[in-house]
Amino acid sequence: MKLQILGTGCANCKRLTENTKAAVELLGVDAEIEKVEDIREIVKFRVLSTPALVVDGKVVLAGRIPSAQEIAPLLKA
């Protein structure tokens, strides 16, 4: 599973990264987590607000920072 965190490196982006890592640990799944900070790459996902979480190329949330418990079901889908 490939997870991408879209954001310019702000505090909210870092919190989403940490919560995503916690969700991965919670589920015990094997995942690659990549931070995408290049605005040109972020625009390619058509995201209007950051941070955003992408699972295997699909944007599953944007513009908020869910808890690890909220992220976990998104990783199962």
C-alpha positions in Angstrom: 0.0 0.0 0.0 1.3 3.4 -0.9 0.3 6.4 1.2 1.1 9.9 0.3 0.7 13.0 2.5 0.1 16.1 0.4 1.1 19.4 2.0 3.8 22.0 2.0 5.4 20.9 5.3 3.2 22.9 7.7 2.4 21.8 11.2 -0.9 20.3 10.1 0.8 18.2 7.4 3.2 16.9 10.0 0.3 16.0 12.3 -1.5 14.1 9.5 1.8 12.2 8.8 2.1 11.2 12.5 -1.6 10.2 12.7 -1.3 8.2 9.5 1.8 6.4 10.8 -0.2 5.6 14.0 -3.1 4.2 11.9 -0.7 2.0 9.9 0.7 0.7 13.2 -2.8 0.2 14.6 -3.8 -2.0 11.6 -0.4 -3.7 11.3 -0.4 -3.2 7.6 2.7 -2.9 5.3 2.7 0.6 3.9 5.1 3.1 2.3 4.4 6.6 3.4 5.6 9.4 1.2 5.4 13.2 1.9 4.6 15.3 -1.2 5.6 18.9 -0.6 6.1 20.1 -4.2 3.1 22.3 -5.0 3.2 21.2 -8.6 2.8 17.6 -7.6 0.0 18.4 -5.1 -1.9 20.3 -7.8 -1.9 17.1 -10.0 -4.1 15.5 -7.4 -6.7 18.3 -7.8 -6.7 18.9 -4.0 -8.1 22.3 -3.0 -6.9 22.3 0.6 -4.1 20.6 2.5 -3.1 18.5 4.2 -4.5 15.6 2.2 -4.1 11.8 2.3 -3.8 9.7 -0.8 -4.1 5.9 -0.7 -2.8 4.0 -3.7 -3.2 7.1 -5.9 -6.7 8.1 -4.7 -7.4 11.1 -2.5 -9.4 9.9 0.5 -9.4 13.1 2.6 -8.3 16.7 2.4 -8.3 19.8 4.4 -8.5 18.3 7.9 -6.5 16.3 10.4 -8.4 13.1 11.5 -7.2 10.9 14.3 -5.5 7.6 13.7 -8.8 5.9 14.6 -10.5 7.9 11.8 -7.8 7.2 9.3 -7.7 3.4 9.9 -11.0 2.6 8.1 -9.7 4.6 5.1 -6.7 2.3 4.8 -8.9 -0.9 4.8 -11.1 0.2 1.9 
